[in-house]
């Protein structure tokens, strides 16, 4: 089971002289690029051009596009990094692994606080909703769908994402009493098979 780590900007080596404000300019440019073009349409080269820096400097400070997006929106989890590890195991236990990973990550107070904020912002917000949807479509749903050797893989993976999103909203945003107080093992036991059914039935 992958261990969750709160993402931080990558800062290796030493930037060229005169670039001390580059990270702030890059973040500002990324906000504009993601806002105008969405997650899929935004590019690291486009962000670099907006910021007036070389694309290599964007990678120097923030790594990949997913890294930069996570930094910009404060995403609490990294499916682009963690899903490959979750997929590495018995197929008939994948549903439970996904549910357990998400629930255990949200037991961390920082993850839960940031996650609730992002969920609330992502529902019905003109800017945040398409950004979050694009990120999840490419980095979560696409990766799960890539594992499934079936014609309707994208639909199955989307149903998994909808089940997990609904679970998090009910447990942490709406705080439905019985669900909010249930322990992780109990929820995994009950919800894992439903997620597994989306994947393999």
DAMODA-V871155 format. One record per residue. N is the residue number from 1. RES is the residue in one letter. PHI is phi as a letter, one per 40 degrees, with the letter a starting at -180 (* if undefined). BURIAL is 1 if it has 24 or more other C-alpha atoms within 12 Angstrom, else 0. Layout:
N|RES|PHI|BURIAL, N|RES|PHI|BURIAL
This chain:
1|X|*|0, 2|X|c|1, 3|X|c|0, 4|X|c|1, 5|X|b|0, 6|X|c|1, 7|X|c|1, 8|X|b|0, 9|X|c|1, 10|X|c|0, 11|X|b|0, 12|X|b|0, 13|X|g|0, 14|X|b|0, 15|X|c|0, 16|X|c|0, 17|X|d|0, 18|X|g|0, 19|X|b|0, 20|X|c|0, 21|X|c|0, 22|X|d|1, 23|X|d|1, 24|X|c|0, 25|X|c|1, 26|X|c|1, 27|X|c|1, 28|X|c|1, 29|X|c|1, 30|X|c|1, 31|X|d|1, 32|X|c|1, 33|X|c|1, 34|X|c|1, 35|X|c|1, 36|X|c|0, 37|X|b|0, 38|X|g|1, 39|X|c|1, 40|X|c|1, 41|X|c|0, 42|X|c|1, 43|X|b|1, 44|X|c|1, 45|X|c|1, 46|X|c|1, 47|X|c|1, 48|X|c|1, 49|X|c|1, 50|X|c|1, 51|X|c|1, 52|X|g|1, 53|X|b|1, 54|X|c|0, 55|X|d|1, 56|X|c|0, 57|X|c|1, 58|X|c|1, 59|X|c|1, 60|X|d|1, 61|X|c|1, 62|X|b|1, 63|X|g|0, 64|X|c|1, 65|X|c|1, 66|X|c|1, 67|X|d|1, 68|X|c|1, 69|X|d|1, 70|X|d|1, 71|X|c|1, 72|X|c|1, 73|X|c|1, 74|X|g|1, 75|X|d|1, 76|X|c|1, 77|X|b|1, 78|X|b|1, 79|X|c|1, 80|X|c|1, 81|X|c|0, 82|X|c|1, 83|X|d|1, 84|X|d|1, 85|X|c|0, 86|X|c|1, 87|X|c|1, 88|X|c|0, 89|X|i|0, 90|X|d|0, 91|X|c|0, 92|X|c|0, 93|X|b|1, 94|X|c|1, 95|X|d|1, 96|X|c|1, 97|X|c|1, 98|X|c|1, 99|X|c|1, 100|X|c|1, 101|X|d|1, 102|X|c|1, 103|X|c|1, 104|X|c|1, 105|X|c|1, 106|X|c|1, 107|X|c|0, 108|X|c|0, 109|X|d|0, 110|X|c|0, 111|X|c|1, 112|X|c|1, 113|X|c|0, 114|X|c|1, 115|X|c|1, 116|X|c|1, 117|X|c|0, 118|X|c|1, 119|X|c|1, 120|X|c|0, 121|X|c|0, 122|X|c|1, 123|X|c|0, 124|X|g|0, 125|X|c|0, 126|X|d|0, 127|X|c|0, 128|X|c|1, 129|X|d|1, 130|X|c|1, 131|X|c|1, 132|X|c|1, 133|X|c|1, 134|X|c|1, 135|X|c|1, 136|X|c|1, 137|X|c|1, 138|X|c|1, 139|X|c|1, 140|X|b|1, 141|X|c|1, 142|X|c|1, 143|X|c|1, 144|X|c|1, 145|X|c|1, 146|X|c|1, 147|X|c|1, 148|X|c|1, 149|X|c|0, 150|X|b|0, 151|X|c|0, 152|X|b|0, 153|X|d|0, 154|X|c|1, 155|X|c|0, 156|X|c|1, 157|X|c|1, 158|X|c|1, 159|X|c|1, 160|X|c|1, 161|X|c|1, 162|X|c|0, 163|X|c|1, 164|X|c|1, 165|X|c|1, 166|X|c|0, 167|X|c|1, 168|X|c|1, 169|X|c|1, 170|X|c|0, 171|X|c|1, 172|X|b|1, 173|X|c|1, 174|X|c|0, 175|X|f|0, 176|X|d|0, 177|X|d|0, 178|X|c|0, 179|X|c|1, 180|X|c|0, 181|X|c|0, 182|X|c|0, 183|X|c|0, 184|X|d|1, 185|X|d|0, 186|X|c|0, 187|X|c|1, 188|X|d|1, 189|X|c|0, 190|X|c|0, 191|X|c|1, 192|X|d|1, 193|X|c|1, 194|X|c|1, 195|X|c|1, 196|X|c|1, 197|X|c|0, 198|X|c|1, 199|X|c|1, 200|X|b|1, 201|X|c|0
